[in-house]
Amino acid sequence: MALPDLSTVWLRTFLHVARHGSFTVAARELGWTQSAVSRQVSALEAALGGAPLFDRLPRGVRPTAEGRALLPHAEEVLARLHRAAGELAALRDGTGGPLRIGAFATADAGLVPRALARFRDRHPGVVLTHEEGRTPALLSRLTEGGLDLAVVSTTGGALPDGAHDFHHLLDETLYVALPAGHPLAAEPELRLPRLAAEDWITGSPHIEGSLLRLALRHGFRPRVAHVVAEWTAKQGYVAAGLGIALIPQLAAESARPDITLVPLRDDSAPAREVYAATARRRAAPSAATAFLAALRHAAAGL
C-alpha cells in the first residue's frame, strides 16, 4: 500500500475530536468553526481510503475501528514532531543539542577546563564532547566535520588560512623550566643563546615543529637529551636534573614546586598565539558561539 500524504493539521484535528468526543468542543479549542473541523477530518478520511474515522452519535462522536487503529499512530507522529521542534529550537538558541570541541594539550591544563565549567553552568542542556590533539590534526577534524570548535596554537609555524576562521584568545609567554638548583634559576629572564650548551627535554626529536624551533633563529640546534610528550612528565625530568625545557604559559599553571620557571625573552619571535578555530564553510551550532564567549572569559582571567 502506498504511503498516503497526510497533513499534520488533519492529524491534530483528528486527535482533538477523538479526545473530546465532539466536533463542537474540538472546534472551540482550536479556534475554528465546526465546519472547518469537519472538513479537516473528511480530508484525512479521504487520504486514508475513505473509511469513516468517527461514528456520529446523537450526542457527540466516537472513533470507529479505523479511528481507534489510527489514534496511537497519530499521537506518536505529533509527539515526535513536537520533540523534533524542541530539539531544533534548542540548537538554534544554544540551550541544547551536541557540541564537539577539541584542544591542544596545554590548553587542557587550565584554559579549557575553566571555560567548560563556566559554559556548563550557563548551558546545562548542551551535550558537550571533547577530544585532545595537536593543532594540525584538530584543524583537519574541523574541516572534515568531526568538530564544531577547536582551541589551537601557532606552535610549529603560522596557522593555515582559507578553510577556517580564527578567533584570538591570548598570547602565551614562554618560560624556561630549570632544576631548582640550576645556576640560572635566579635570573629575572633568559635569552635562548645563554642556553645553547644545555641538555633539553622536548616533546619531539624534530625541533622544527616544536617550541625549540626558536633556537634555530639564534644559530644553534639544541641538544635534545630526552623526548617526553606530556608536560607533567617533562617537568619531572627537569626536576631530576636531566635537562631543561621550554614551558608555555598555559602549562606553567600546573608547574611543580621543585622546578623554577624563568620568563624567556626573545625579541626575534612573537609570543605563541592561541586561537579558537571554526570551519569557515560549515554552520556551527549556536552553542559554539556561547562556548567561544566562555573561552574568552577564561583567557582574560589567566
N, C-alpha and C positions, 0 to 999 in steps of 0.2 A: 504494500500500500504506500502510495506517495505521501511524503510528509506535507501536511497542509500548512499554508502560510497563515499564521494566527497573529492577530493583533494583541498586544498586552492590554490594550484598553478593553477588548472583548473579555479577556480572562479576568481582569479586575472587576468588571461589571458583573460577570457570572458569579464570582466569589461573594460580592456584596449581596446579590439576590439570594444565593444559597444560604448565607449566614443569617439573613434576616427573614427569609421565607416570604418576601414581599417585594414586588417591583416598586411599590409606592415608597416604602421605607428606604430601599436602596437608592431611589432617585433623590429623596430628600438628603440622604447622607452624602451623595456625590455632587449635589447641587445641580442636578439635571431635571428635565421633565420625565414623567413616566414613559412617554412615548419614545424618548431618546434611549432610555434603558432597554425598552423592548426591542428597539432597532439593533442595539449592540448584541443582545442575546440572540436575536434572529440571525444576524450576520455570523455569529460563532456557530450556531447550529448548521447553517448552510455550508460553512467551511469544513465542518466535520462530517458531512454526508447527509445532512437533512434530518436526522433523528432529533426529536424534541429533548431538551435537557431538563425541562420542568413540566410537571403536571399542574395544570391550572385548577385550583380548588375553589370552592365557594368563598373561602376566606384565605387568601394568600396562595403560595405555590410551594411545591417541594420537589427536590431533584428526582428525576427518573433514574432507571438503572444506568443509562448512559451518563446522566449528570453525576451520579454517585461515583462512577468509574473515573470521570474527568476530575472530580474535586481534588484529590490528593496531588495529582499532577499539576493542576493549575496553582495550587498552594506552593508546591516545590519550585515551579518556574519563577513565580513572582518573588518568592523568598530569596532565590539565588540572584535574581536581578537586583533586589534590594541590597544584598550583601556586596555584589559587584559595584554598585553605585557608591556604597560606603567606602570600599577599598580604593576606588578611583579618586574619591574626594580626599581621602587621607593622603594618597600620593600627591595630589595636587597642592594641598596646603601644608605638606611636610609633617603631618602628625602620625603617620603610619606607613606601612609598607617596608620593603627591604632597602638597606643602604649598604653598599660594599665599598670598603676603604682599604687602602694599603699604605705602608710607610716603610722607610728605611730604618735600620736597626736603632741608630742613636735617637731618632725621633720618638721611638717607642720607650725611651728611657724616662722622658718627662713630659714632652710637649703633647704627644698623642693621648696619654692617659689623662692629663688634665682636661683636654678638650672632650674626651669621651665622657668623663664624669659630669662636666657641665651640660653636654648635649643630652645625656641620659636623663638628667633631672628635668630638662625642659621638653624633651620629646620621648617620653617613656613608651609610646606605642610603636616607635620605629624599631624594626628588627635589624640590628647592625652586625655585620660580619667583617672581620679584619684579617689581613694577611701581611706578612713581613717579607721584604725583598730588597734587592738593590735597585737603584734608580732606573737603569735601562730595562730591567725586567718589569718593573711597575709601570713604566710608560707603555711597554708592549701590551700589558694586561689592559690598560685603559683603551688602547687602540682596538684591541680585539673585543672589547665589551665586557671583560671579566671584572672590571672595577668601575665604580662611579666617580671616585676621587682618590688621589694618591698624594702622599707627602714625599717630596723628592728633594734632591740637593744637587749642587753643581760639582760635587766630587768627581774628579776624572775628566773635567772639561766642561765646555758650555752645554747647556741643555738644547736638544734639538728643537727646531721651530717648524711650524706648519700644521701639525696634527693635534696640538694641544694648546690649551690656554693655561698660563702660569700666573698664579696669584701669590705675590711675595708675602712671606710670613716674617722672616727675620734674617739677619746676617750674623753668622756664628763667629765668635772669637775662637782661635785655636790656642791650646795650651801644650806645653812640653811637660810630660809626666816623667818625674825623676824619682829615684830612690831617696828616701828621707835624708840620708847622709851624703848625698851627692855634692861635690864641690860647688856646683852652680845652683843648688837648691835655694840659696838665699838671695839670688838675683831678682830685681823687680820685673825684669823682662829679658827675653833672649832673642837673638837672631840666629838663623839657621847656620851661617858659616862657623859660628863658635862650636857647633855640634858635629862638625864634619868627621871627627875621629871617633864618634860614639858608635856603639852597637845599638841597633834599632829593633824594636818589636813592631811588626806591622801585620795588616790583615791579608796581604797579598805579596808574593815574591816579585810581582810586576809593579814596580813603584809608579810607572806612568799612569796607572789607573787608581792611585791611592793618594792620600794626603801628602805623602812624602815626595810626590812629583815636584813640589815647590823647591826641593833641594837642587834639582837639575838646573833651575834658573840661576843658581849661585855657583855653578860649575863643579859640583861634586855629586857622586852617586852614593847614597847612604849604604852602609854595610848592614844588611839585614841578617840579624842573628837568629831570630825566631819568627815564624809566620803563625799568628794566632788570630782567628777571625772575631771572637767575641770580646766586647770591650771590657767586661769584668775580668776575663782571663788575661787580657793584655796588662791590666793593672796589677794582677798577681805576679806576672813575670817581671814587671818593673819593680815591684816591692821586694822581690827576691834578688834584685841587683843584676838581672840577666840582660838588661838593656834599658833604653828609654823609648818613649813613644809620643806621637802627636795625638792629642785628645781633643775632639771638638767640644764646644760649649755644652751641647745637649747631653753628651756622655759624661761631662765633668760634674753634672749634678749628683751623680752616684759615685763620686770618687772615694777610694779607700782612704782611711785616716793615716796609713803608713806610707803614702807617697806624697810628693809635693808637686803641685801644678803651678807652672810659671807661664805667664802670657807670652805668646810668640809674637814678635814684631817682625812683619815682613812687608815693607813698603812696595815691593815689586808685584805683590799679588793681592787681590781683594779678599775680604773675608768670605768664607763659604756661605753661599746663599741658599736659603731653604724656601721652598715653594709648595703650595697646594696645586696640583695639576688636575685638569679635567679634559676630556676628549672634546675637541672643537666641533666636530660634526655629529655629535650624539647628544640627544637631550638627556641631561642628568635629572634624577628625581629632585623635587623641591627640598627634600631633606638634606641634599648635598650642600645647598646654599646655607642652610642652618648650621651644618657641621663646619663649613668654612668659617662662619662667624665665630664658632666655638674655638676653632684653631687660632684665629686672630686674637681672640681674647686671651687664650693660653700663652701665645707667643709674647704678647705685650707684658705679661706678668713674669716672664722668665728673667 
